C-alpha cells in the first residue's frame, strides 16, 4: 500500500537561500531512491519561509529505508540550525 506524506518546514527568512540549496540536494537524491514515487518541494504562497515536501512512497518499507539515507540525515543536521520551528510530518494511506 502506498504511503503518502506531507512534511511542513518553517525557515528563518534570512536563511531562505541556504534552505533552498539544502532542499535541492535532498529532492534530487531522494527521487533516485527505489520506491520513491513522488517527492516534490512546494513553497507556501502566503507564508515566506514555509515549505512542504509532498511525498509518495511505494511502501512503508521504502520510506523506512529512506530515513537512513545519508542525504536525508545530512539535510536534517544542516537544516536544524536554520529552522524556525520543528518539522511537522503527516503520514497516511489513501482512503478514496
N, C-alpha and C positions, 0 to 999 in steps of 0.2 A: 504494500500500500504506500502511495506517495506521501511524503511528509512536506507540509507547507510551513514556512517560517517567515515571520516578519520581525526584523530586529531594528530597534529605534536607537539612534545615536544623536547626542547633542554635544556640539563642539563650541569652544570659545570662538567668537567671531575673528579675533586676532590670529587664530591658528587655522583658518579655513583652507589656505593653500596647502599646508602640510597635511591636513586631514584628507584632502582630495588625493594627494600623492600616495598616501598610505592606502586609501581605498582602491586606487587604480591597480596597484600591485596585488592586493588581496583578490579583487574581482578577476583579474587576468589569470592568476594562478588557480583560483578555485574553479573557474569554468573548465579547466583541464582535467579536473578530478572525475574519476569513474563514479557514475551515479548522480552527478550534478546535472539537473535538467534545466534549471534557471537560477541565475544569480545576478540580480540587477540592482544597481545603486540608484536611488531616487533622492533628489533634494526637495525638501518641503518648499512649496511655492510661497508660503506666507511667513515662514519662520527660518530666517537665515541661520545656518549652522546646524540645522536639523536634517538628518538623513535617515533613509530607510533602506535596509537590504531586504529585497524580496527574494526568497529562496524556495526552490522546489527540488526535492531530493527523491530519487527513485525509491529508496527505502530508509528506514531509521538507521539501519546498519551503515549505509553510505554516509549519512550525516555524522554518525559516531566516529567514523574514520576521519572525516573532515576535521573534527575537533582536535585531533592530534597532529595535524599537518603543521610544518614549520612556518609556512606563510601566514597561517591564522594565529599561531602563537606569537609570532613576531609582530603582527598587527595589533594584537591585544596589548602587548607590552608597550609598544611605541605610542599607541593611541591613548592609553590610560593617562598619560601625563598631560594631555591637551584636551581631554573631555571635560565638559561642563558638569555632566552627571553620569551616573552609571547606565549601562546598556539595559534596555528593556527588550525581552525576547518573548515572542508569542509563537507557539508551535501547535499544529493541529492537522487533522485529516479532513479531507473534503467530504462534506455530507451530501451535497446536492449539486 
